[in-house]
Amino acid sequence: MKIKATRGLKLLVAAAAIGLISASPLNAYVIQGSVEHKEYLPPVSQNFRAGATFAAPSNTTRVAWFPVPDWLAGAWMKNGDMETYVKDFRTGQEMRNPMWLNNKVRLAFGHQRDVKGTIWHAEILPFRADGNRGDSTDRRYVMDMSCLQSNPGSVVLRFHSNVFRLDPVYSKIQTTTQQEEIVTFRPDNEGLIATTSSTKTFDENGKPILQSFSNAERTKLSEFQPVAELNGVNLVSSLNEFLTENKMFDRLPSTQEASQN
């Protein structure tokens, strides 16, 4: 479903939740904050619980803007993940046997560049992002995300997802789990970035079930190219609105900046 962009779109900024933002000498926008999992999550709503008839999450659009350093901007591909650790909170059992997970994923970072040269990425929420585990009736939706850190050495993102296992005949929800994934990106050798992920899984009531760690290597496919529209959202207008609402007038185009004076 295509969603028309309006001035009423809710713009999310991870830095607002963190409260620690600074500009580097090179005019790159930097976010620094603590990186840790939550102990518990709120329960899911009744329409997402086991036994309910499945309906995809609402298409209410939110745009989460965050800065990315130049080394992360562009398109990247990974072929899989090396899982190195799993903890089962229900039994206390820990497993440290490395296991390769085939999981070919293409990612692209960066949509617009401000007048100071910083590249900004827009995440339009919620969105569907099925994983590599489970059968074809599993559905994974990223409901929220935030940028915990973005600096010249690393970018750390937090994703909150709902994962539904469905009855393939009646589309009833068999189980619902929640996932909190914290992913760290760092520059590696030329044309490569290294990724470490910590994924904590909770039941539908927000109680922790499992936690796993994995790492991956991504290969660069292409350089950054500005994107003017995504999923029906005008990203030029959206970024200008975001910068204006956060009083970053010096990063607006001159016509926008002049209108503030």
Sequence and secondary structure as in RCSB ss.txt:
>XXXX:A:sequence
MKIKATRGLKLLVAAAAIGLISASPLNAYVIQGSVEHKEYLPPVSQNFRAGATFAAPSNTTRVAWFPVPDWLAGA
WMKNGDMETYVKDFRTGQEMRNPMWLNNKVRLAFGHQRDVKGTIWHAEILPFRADGNRGDSTDRRYVMDMSCLQS
NPGSVVLRFHSNVFRLDPVYSKIQTTTQQEEIVTFRPDNEGLIATTSSTKTFDENGKPILQSFSNAERTKLSEFQ
PVAELNGVNLVSSLNEFLTENKMFDRLPSTQEASQN
>XXXX:A:secstr
      TT EEEEHHHHH  EEE TTS EEE       S      GGGSTTSB        EEEEEEE TTT EE
EEEEEEEEEEEEETTT  EE   EEEEEEEEEEE  EE TTS EEEEEEESEE   SSS TTEEEEEEEEEEEEE
SSS EEEEEEEEEEEE TTT BEEEEEEEEEEEEEEE STTEEEEEEEEEEE TTS EEEEEEEEEEEEEEE   
  SEETTEEHHHHHHHHHHHTT GGGS HHHHHHT 
